[in-house]
Amino acid sequence: MISHVHVGVSDYDRALAFYSAVLGELGLKRRFADGERGWAGWMMPGVARPLFLIGLPFDRGTASSGNGQMVALLATDRDTVDRCHALALALGGVDEGAPGLRPHYHADYYGAYFRDPDGNKICVCCHDPA
């Protein structure tokens, strides 16, 4: 259903370090990183799509996060949600919701929320029972 998601960043090197760590914790592998063009992409091993991309805005204008926009990344278990959230905060992310059950979504929804250093809202979640 989804080909790729692109998150705009203002500092490519900072974003590359941030997302390399967080996405690596989720088991995603970097497909490419192009510092000259200011973008990078990750994928699940063995599949071509979907891709998670970061990059400088195409028009080279200021990157900005949207109100109400969020990217949710799937974790294989709750411990991974916890580790990703802690790692994101250690790397300069801002807490938007500590790891925990969100039964108002469904009984097994376990998620954590943070903003990256550019203010993009990211969720890491697991839908499986403990």
Secondary structure, DSSP 8 states (H G I E B T S, - for coil): ---EEEEE-S-HHHHHHHHHHHHHHTT-EEEEEETTTTEEEEE-TT----EEEEE--TT-------TT--EEEE-SSHHHHHHHHHHHHHTT-EEEEEEEE-TTT-TT-EEEEEE-TT--EEEEEE-S--
